[in-house]
Amino acid sequence: MRTSPELLSIGEAAILLRSSRRQVTDLCARGLLPYVSIGTQRKLRRADIEALIRPALSRTETEQLWLHRAIAGKFVANPAAILAAATINLRRLTRLHPEGHSWEWIDRWQAVLDEGPEAVLEALTSSAGYAVELRGTSPFVGILSEVERRIVLDALADTRRERARPMRAETLERVLRVV
């Protein structure tokens, strides 16, 4: 069965990332690399693999990605309601900004919404450059409650702490002397 050229196997992703298949599988298992299951195989979006090759997202872009992935979860559970809310937000923004540079991203989001659920999920969850830009001006404001936003951002902070290297005592002491 031939899949889309935009979907890669674990082996193809490993070659592009110059890593082992096991490392790619671990990234998938830890939730750091989104994938879809087709039969017994995991398939990864080329855009997500290419995003790992490019420099990392900024702190703000990473937060937006995490928040929009949470929105994607709500979208999967109730696509009609989430699309309706995004459409209402776009209409409101169109009235608030009848002209100017805002129209470009309003039009881009409208095109994504018009393409349907797959395009919306791609924009919400992809690390590709176009999706990063779109999420910076998202019509999905208000989808997550403040409590949900805090939970997502706390989870992101926890992953950052897990990846942080412990500082040696001598280094900590030297830093504290300087400060």
C-alpha positions as CSV (number, residue, x, y, z in Angstrom):
1,M,0.0,0.0,0.0
2,R,1.5,3.3,-1.1
3,T,1.0,6.3,1.2
4,S,1.2,10.0,0.5
5,P,4.7,11.4,-0.2
6,E,4.1,13.7,2.7
7,L,4.0,10.8,5.0
8,L,7.3,9.0,5.9
9,S,8.1,5.7,7.5
10,I,10.1,5.5,10.7
11,G,13.1,4.4,8.6
12,E,12.8,7.3,6.2
13,A,12.4,9.8,9.1
14,A,15.5,8.3,10.7
15,I,17.5,8.8,7.5
16,L,16.5,12.4,7.2
17,L,17.2,13.0,10.9
18,R,20.5,11.1,10.7
19,S,19.5,9.1,13.7
20,S,18.4,5.5,14.4
21,R,14.9,4.1,13.9
22,R,14.9,3.5,17.7
23,Q,15.5,7.2,18.4
24,V,12.6,8.2,16.1
25,T,10.3,5.6,17.7
26,D,11.3,6.9,21.1
27,L,10.4,10.5,20.0
28,C,7.0,9.2,18.9
29,A,6.4,7.2,22.1
30,R,7.2,10.3,24.2
31,G,4.8,12.4,22.3
32,L,7.5,14.7,20.9
33,L,6.9,13.7,17.3
34,P,3.3,13.3,16.1
35,Y,2.5,10.3,13.9
36,V,-0.4,8.4,12.5
37,S,-0.9,4.6,12.5
38,I,-1.6,3.1,9.1
39,G,-2.1,-0.6,9.6
40,T,0.8,-1.7,11.8
41,Q,3.1,1.1,10.7
42,R,3.7,4.5,12.1
43,K,3.8,7.3,9.5
44,L,5.2,10.8,10.2
45,R,4.5,14.0,8.3
46,R,7.5,15.2,6.3
47,A,6.9,18.8,7.6
48,D,7.3,17.6,11.2
49,I,10.6,15.8,10.4
50,E,11.9,18.9,8.5
51,A,11.0,21.1,11.4
52,L,13.2,19.0,13.6
53,I,16.1,19.5,11.2
54,R,15.7,23.2,11.2
55,P,16.5,25.4,14.2
56,A,14.2,24.9,17.2
57,L,11.1,27.0,17.7
58,S,11.3,30.0,19.9
59,R,9.8,29.8,23.4
60,T,6.7,31.6,22.3
61,E,6.3,29.4,19.2
62,T,6.7,26.3,21.3
63,E,4.0,27.5,23.7
64,Q,1.7,28.3,20.8
65,L,2.3,24.8,19.4
66,W,1.5,23.1,22.7
67,L,-1.6,25.2,23.2
68,H,-2.8,24.5,19.6
69,R,-2.2,20.8,20.0
70,A,-4.5,21.0,23.0
71,I,-7.0,22.8,20.8
72,A,-6.6,20.1,18.2
73,G,-7.7,17.6,20.9
74,K,-10.9,19.5,21.4
75,F,-11.3,19.9,17.6
76,V,-11.1,16.1,17.1
77,A,-13.8,15.7,19.8
78,N,-16.1,18.3,18.4
79,P,-15.0,19.7,15.0
80,A,-18.2,21.5,14.2
81,A,-18.2,23.6,17.4
82,I,-14.5,24.5,17.2
83,L,-14.8,25.4,13.5
84,A,-17.9,27.6,14.3
85,A,-16.0,29.4,17.0
86,A,-13.0,30.0,14.8
87,T,-15.2,31.3,12.0
88,I,-17.0,33.7,14.4
89,N,-13.6,34.9,15.6
90,L,-12.5,35.5,12.0
91,R,-15.7,37.4,11.2
92,R,-15.2,39.6,14.3
93,L,-11.6,40.3,13.4
94,T,-12.6,41.1,9.8
95,R,-15.0,43.8,11.2
96,L,-12.3,45.1,13.7
97,H,-9.6,45.3,11.0
98,P,-11.4,46.3,7.7
99,E,-8.0,47.0,6.1
100,G,-4.3,46.6,6.7
101,H,-1.8,43.9,7.2
102,S,-4.2,41.7,9.3
103,W,-6.1,40.7,6.1
104,E,-3.3,38.5,4.9
105,W,-3.5,36.1,7.9
106,I,-7.3,36.4,8.1
107,D,-7.5,35.2,4.5
108,R,-4.9,32.4,5.1
109,W,-6.8,31.1,8.1
110,Q,-10.1,31.3,6.2
111,A,-8.5,29.2,3.4
112,V,-7.4,26.6,6.0
113,L,-10.8,26.5,7.5
114,D,-12.4,26.1,4.1
115,E,-10.1,23.2,3.2
116,G,-11.6,21.1,6.0
117,P,-10.6,19.2,9.1
118,E,-7.4,17.7,7.9
119,A,-6.0,21.1,6.9
120,V,-7.1,22.6,10.2
121,L,-5.4,19.8,12.2
122,E,-2.2,20.3,10.1
123,A,-2.2,24.0,10.9
124,L,-2.9,23.4,14.6
125,T,-0.2,20.7,15.1
126,S,2.5,21.0,12.5
127,S,6.0,22.4,13.2
128,A,6.2,23.5,9.5
129,G,7.0,27.2,8.9
130,Y,3.6,28.2,7.5
131,A,1.8,26.6,10.5
132,V,4.1,28.4,13.0
133,E,3.3,31.7,11.3
134,L,-0.5,31.0,11.3
135,R,-0.6,30.1,15.0
136,G,0.9,33.5,15.8
137,T,-2.4,35.0,14.7
138,S,-4.9,32.3,15.7
139,P,-8.7,32.5,15.4
140,F,-8.9,29.8,18.1
141,V,-8.8,32.3,21.0
142,G,-11.1,31.3,23.8
143,I,-11.3,27.6,22.9
144,L,-9.2,26.6,25.9
145,S,-10.3,27.8,29.3
146,E,-7.8,29.6,31.5
147,V,-7.5,26.4,33.6
148,E,-6.8,24.3,30.5
149,R,-4.2,26.9,29.2
150,R,-2.4,26.7,32.6
151,I,-2.4,22.9,32.6
152,V,-0.8,22.9,29.1
153,L,1.8,25.5,29.9
154,D,2.6,23.7,33.2
155,A,3.1,20.5,31.3
156,L,5.4,22.3,28.9
157,A,7.4,23.7,31.8
158,D,7.7,20.2,33.3
159,T,9.2,18.9,30.1
160,R,11.7,21.7,30.0
161,R,12.7,20.9,33.6
162,E,13.1,17.2,32.7
163,R,15.4,18.1,29.8
164,A,17.5,20.6,31.8
165,R,20.9,19.4,32.9
166,P,21.6,19.6,36.6
167,M,24.2,22.2,37.3
168,R,27.3,21.1,39.1
169,A,27.7,22.5,42.6
170,E,30.9,24.4,41.7
171,T,29.2,26.0,38.7
172,L,26.2,27.0,40.8
173,E,28.5,28.5,43.4
174,R,30.4,30.5,40.8
175,V,27.2,31.8,39.3
176,L,25.8,32.8,42.7
177,R,29.0,34.7,43.5
178,V,28.7,36.7,40.3
179,V,25.0,37.6,40.8
